[in-house]
Structures are given as C-alpha cells and as structure tokens.
Amino acid sequence: MKTELPNGPDWLAAEMPPGYRNRLEEMERLARDLEAMGRFGRLLHAVGPELRDAVFDAFLTLEFDAAPARNDIVVSLAPTRRLLIHVSASERPIKRRDAELAQVFQMLHEQGGDGDRVILVANPDPATRPADRARGIEADALDLLERLGVNFLASPILFALWSLSLQDRAHARSYVERLHEQDGGVFAAPALLSV
C-alpha cells in the first residue's frame, strides 16, 4: 500500500529532511498493518462468502493447513484429524429446519471420517455488537447438532482466537485442538476468549 505524499509531487520526499522519509515509511507500515487487521474484523460483521474467506484466513494465520472444499473449508490438524467447516450465510440464529443443518449432516455423511469433526460457523445478527448478541443457534437446532457430534462456533469466538494468536499462537492453536475434541454442541470459550 502506497501512502500519498502530502501536498506535493513524488520527488518531494527526496528533497525533504531524513525524518520526513522515516515518518512516511512508518505511515505506510501502519496502513498495511491496519488493512491486515481489518480483514479479520469480517469475523465480527460479515456473512456468506465474505465470512467464509475470513474463517479461511483465520485458520491460515493460526498456521493450520486449510483448503477450500466447494463452499466449505477443510482444516487439517494432523494426518488423520480434520475440521470440516461449513460457514452459514444466514444473518439470524440457526433454526432446526434451516438449510445449514442439512448441509452439515451431508458433510458428516459424505466427507466425514473417524478423525473428523464437523463445525458449523455462524455470525448471526452481524449488525449488533458481539457481546450484545443472542447465542446464535436455537435450542432444538443445538440439540440436533449435539446428537450428530457437530460443533457450533460463533465467528466472534474465532475472532478472539485470532486476537489471542497475536500474543500467543501456541495457546490459540490449543483451543482449535479443543474444538476438534469437543463432541457436539456450542464451543464454549473460556473467559479470556469472551467477546
């Protein structure tokens, strides 16, 4: 990302004192950092393909081998353990009769193996601040997911994992391992991950 020089042509920086160039380079670095961080903000406000891209980027940033699979994401944790992730396109809490539940059942049936865990990621009510949102999945839909061994992950929790990874990547990765180990239901994040 190139920062525009204030009030002057491109050659102006070469004529200015050394501190000018240093400040300009620092502004460019900060702009790149803000742009990179902003991409992960989509985990808090996006749905559909934009959210799916942010989920994909988050797992790559956590240094997992992630690959798109049709409209879903496959994350390899080890040679025989994977997360099969379906990202909801809905802006409302998941209900028992929603297409998302049929899709995770299909993933489980057609793609799932012994070491796999199916994950449903959703970002319901994206216009509302994450701390003020409802759970994101209705009780009867959650009951079905629990019986299937499918985990529900609210995308703001993945945002919190990404944020944690900026200070302690190994710790953030350990929560992904816990996500795989959990046998169905809402992924309950510890207090430090509350958003």
N, C-alpha and C positions, 0 to 999 in steps of 0.2 A: 504494500500500500504506500503510495507516494503522497506525502503531505504537501499541500500547496504552499509555496513561499508567500509570506505576507507582503503585499504591496511591492511587487517587483518582478522582473524577468528571471529566468532560470539562472543566469550568470551572476545574479546578485549575491548568492551565498559565497562564491569565490572571492568576492570583494570585501565581505564583511569580516569583522574580527573572529578569531577562532571560537569563541564562546557561542557565537551565532550558529555555526555549523553543528556544534555539540548539542545545543538545545533542539535544533531542527531534527537531528538524528534521534534524540530521545523522544520527541513528539511522535515520530514515525514508529518507533518501537512500541510506545504506549498505544498508539492507534491499532497496531497489529494485535497486541495483547487483548485489547477491548473487543476487537472483532472476533477473535478466537473464543473468548469467554462468552460473548453474546450468542454464539452458535449453540451453546449448551443451555442458554436461557429458554430455548424452544422446548426443553423438557418440562417447563413450567406453564407454557401458554399455547403450545401447538397441538394439533390433532392430525390424523391422517398421514399422508406421505411425509410431511414436514416433521412430524413427531417420530415416525419410523426412522428417518435419516438421523435425527438427534439421538435416538436409542442406539442405533448402529455406531455412531461416532463415540458415544459414551463407552461402549464396550471396547472399542478400539483404543481409546485413551486409557482405559484400565488395563491395557496390554493383553487382551484376550483375542484369540483368533476368531473373528466374526465374519460371516459371509451372508449376503442376501440369498434368500431361497423363495422364489416367486415374490409374494408380497410379505414374506416373513423374514426372520433373521435366525440364523443358527450360530450359536456361540460354543466353541469347543473349549472345555475346561481341561480335559485330558483325552487320551486316545479313545477311551470308552465312555466318556461322560460329556453330555452336551445340554445346553439350554435351547429349546425350540421356542422361539418368541413370536407371539402374534401381537401386533400393535393395533389397538382399537382405533377406529376412525370416528367414534361417537364422542359427542360433547356432553353426554348425560351419563348418569350412573348405569352400569351394566345390569340388564334385567335377564331373567331366566329364559325368555323367549327370543333374546337378541341373537343376531347372526354371529356375533363374536363367539358365543358359546358353541354353536355348531362348528365353527371353524377350528376352535381349539380341540374339540372332540375329533374332528377329522385329522388334525395334526397328530394327535395322540395315536389314533388308529393307523394312519398311513405312514407316518415318519418315525414315530417313537420307538425306541428300543429300550433294552434293560437299563442302560445308564443314562437315559434321557429324562429331562424334566421339562414339561410344557409350562410356559409362562404367558399370562395374559397381561399386557401393559396397557394402561388406560390413563387418560388425562381428562376426567370429567369436570365440567364447569370451569374451563380454562380461563374465563374472564374474571374469576374470583381468586383472590389471594389464596395460595395453597393451605395456609393454616385455618382458613375460614370455610373450607370445603367439607362436604359430607364424605363418607368413606369411599364412594366411587363404585360400589357394587351392592346390589340389593341382597337381602338375606337368603332368599330362595336360590338366587344365582350362585351365591357363595357356597351354599350347601352342595350344589351340584359339582362345583369345582373341587371342593374338598373330597367328595366321593371319587372323583376322577384322578385325584392326586395332582391337580393343576394348581399352580400358584398365581395369585393376583398381585401385581406390582404396580402401584400408583407411580406415575412418572416423576412426581416431585421427590420420591424416595431415591430414584435413580439419580436425580439432580444432586441430592445430598451425598450420595456415594461419589459422584464425580467431584464435588466440592471437597470431600474428605481426601480424595486421591491427590489433590494438590499439595497436601501436607504429608500424607502417609499412604502411599499407593498400596503397600502390602496389607495394611489394615482394611482399606476399601475393598481389595480383592477378596479378603476373607469373608466379607458379607455376601459376595457373589457366591462363594462356596456354600454359605449357609442357605442362600436362596435355592441352590440346587438340592441341598439336603432336606429342606422342608417338604413334607409330603402333603401338599394341598392346603389351600386357604390363603388368607391375606398375609403377605410378607410383612411381619411386624418388625419394624426397625427399632433398634434401641434408641433411647432418649437422645443420644448425640446426633442421630440422624433425623430427628423430628424437624419438619419444615412447616 
